Amino acid sequence: MLLDTASLYFRAFFGMPDSLRAPDGTPVNAVRGLLDYISRLVEEYQPTHLACCWDNDWRPQWRVDLIPTYKEHRVVEIVPGAAPVDAGSGERSDRRYVEEVPDPLLVQVPVIRDVLAAYGIAVIGADGYEADDVIGTLATGAGMPVDVVTGDRDLFQLVDDAAEVRVLYVARGVSRHERVDEAWVRAKYAVEARQYADFATLRGDASDGLPGVKGVGEKTAATLLGRFGDIANLVAAVDDPASDLAPGPRGKIRDAAAYLLVAPEVVAVARDIDLGSPDLLLPRTPADPDALAGLDERWGLGGSTTRLTATLAARPSA
């Protein structure tokens, strides 16, 4: 089980009451919500291995270099001398721009890291890459069935029935998540899962600052991919007078040639990051019970740690 951690703790922050606070008044709704989500998912799916995949860089410069608008609307300029905090690490950052994140959530990110460490739950990130890329790398060639937990449609490109990779899509909530396999993607978008990255490239995605091809929506994108298979064949068809490409789409694809030259690399999830050989075995007992007890007392985590500890202990041996 691979968790898109930020997707889950953002969801917990906005979905759990802000009345959940530590004894000193610090909000802990994201911390407790994330722990509750992990408890629920582990109880339902009984994974033997689990990784909390991390955004070491939520907006990698190499993606911005290719498409400057990538996630541009989510950034906030750092005020000089204001001790900026990066949402990916919860620590100071010297970068000029960081992700715009509510202050009550920022203060919880380091607590999340500490609690996961006390449990011994693997947290995996890679400098210069997003959590999506870590997930893509871990899911590729995992040698076992993989469930990817996310609210991000981009990860539908990883769905592969033959490799037993599916997405547990939590856009409607963790308790109402959908199990996304190839048939689900086909029924929802009229494309194959392996085509989803190209589909998203053509359609665009305002939430990621991807403009897409002007005048090409989901229906047209699906039709074009159904006919030509992928973006490379579609672009080649533009300059082929004999190709089965109508004048309207032909002009739109031609006008977007510069975008289509770089966008597929931005949208595609990396699958070959050097992550070493991380131990993803999910523990049955906390790795540092004393540290966990201290964190529980300091932050008032109460039933959330009790539930997760009991859930881990109840799992069958790997």
ABEGO torsion letter per residue (X at the ends): XBBBAAAAAAAAAAABBAABBBAAGBBAAAAAAAAAAAAAAAAAAGBABBBBBBBABABBAAAAAABAABGAAABBBBBBGAGBBBAAAGBBBABABBBBBBAAAAAAAAAAAAAAAAAGBBBBBBBGBBAAAAAAAAABGAGBBBBBBBABAAAAAABBAAAGBBBBBAAAEAAABBBBBAAAAAAAAGBBAAAAAAAAAAAEBAAAGBAEBBGBBAAAAAAAAAAAGBAAAAAAAAABAABBBBAAAAAAAAAAAAAAAAAAAAABBBAABBAEBBBABBBABBABAAAAAAAAAAAGAEAAAAAAAAAAAABBBX
